[in-house]
Amino acid sequence: MPYCYVIYSENTDTYYIGKTTNLPEKRLIMHLTDFYEKRKFTKIADDWKIYWTIECKSIEIAGRIEKHLKNMKSRKYLENLKKNPEIGLKLLQRYQ
């Protein structure tokens, strides 16, 4: 199943938003290793942890949610997303 995910680095106090057709844990390993030779953004830290995930019906829906989260450009929104699971459910309904 596809997922939209957010990972967080405590060392850099930074969030990264992405989508994947893999399990988020597997995708995290790819971010932490040199699996992607051209990885740029996540190379700034080596302590990324999964912050939030949501399972989607398709990679297109995961992409729409990813775009929505990136367009928000808001740390507070990401924090609220984790605290209030109903926000994720509303995103699924909105982007189906």
N, C-alpha and C positions, 0 to 999 in steps of 0.2 A: 504494500500500500504506500502511496505517496504521503509525504509529510511536509509541513512548513515547520521550521524550527528556529529557535534563537539560542545562540551560545554566548557565554559571558566569560571574560577574562578579568579576574580580580586584580592581577598585577597592573593591567593597563586601564582598568575600570571601563571596559569597552564591550559593546554588544555587537554581534554579527547575526544577520538575518539571512536565512537561505531556505531552499527547498530541496527535496531529495526523493528518489524512488527506493532508496535503501532505508534500513532502520536508522533512526537518528544516532544511535550509539556507534554504528558502523561508519556513518558519515563523519562523526566527531573524530574517529581514529584517522580518517583521511585528512582532516584539517590539521591534526597534530603531527602527522608524519609528512614525508616528502612524496606522498602518493601523487600529488599534483605538483609537477615541477615548477609550474608558473604561479603557484599560489602566492598571492600578494598580501591581501588584507590580513588574513589570519596568521601570517608569518610574524607579525609584531609581538606575538605572545606564545607561550608553550603551556599555558595553564587553562585552556578553554574547557568549560564545563557546560553541559546541556542546561539551559535555563528554562526553556518552554518548548513544547511540541504540540502539534495538533495533526491528527490523522485526517486525510482528505480523500474524497472519492476518486480524484484524478490529479495528475500533475498540473493540469491547467488551473484547477481550483487552488492548489498549493501555490502556484505562481501568482495568482490574483491576490491571495492573502499576503504573500511575501511582498508584493508591490505595495499593497495597502500599508503594511507595517513600515516599510522603508519611506513611503511618502509622508507618514505621520512625523518622522524625524523627532520623536519624543521619547526620552528616557522614562518619563513618568507614565506614558501610555504602556510601555513594555512592562514596567513594574505593576501597573494595574491589571494588565493582561494575566500576569502570573497570580495575582491575589484574587482575581475574580474570573473563574472559569467560564462564567456565562458570556463574557465578552468574546471568547473563542467560539462559542456556540453561535452567537449572533453573526460572527464573521463567516462561519460555514453556511448559515442560512442566506446571508447576503450575496455570497459569491458562487452559489451552486449553479 
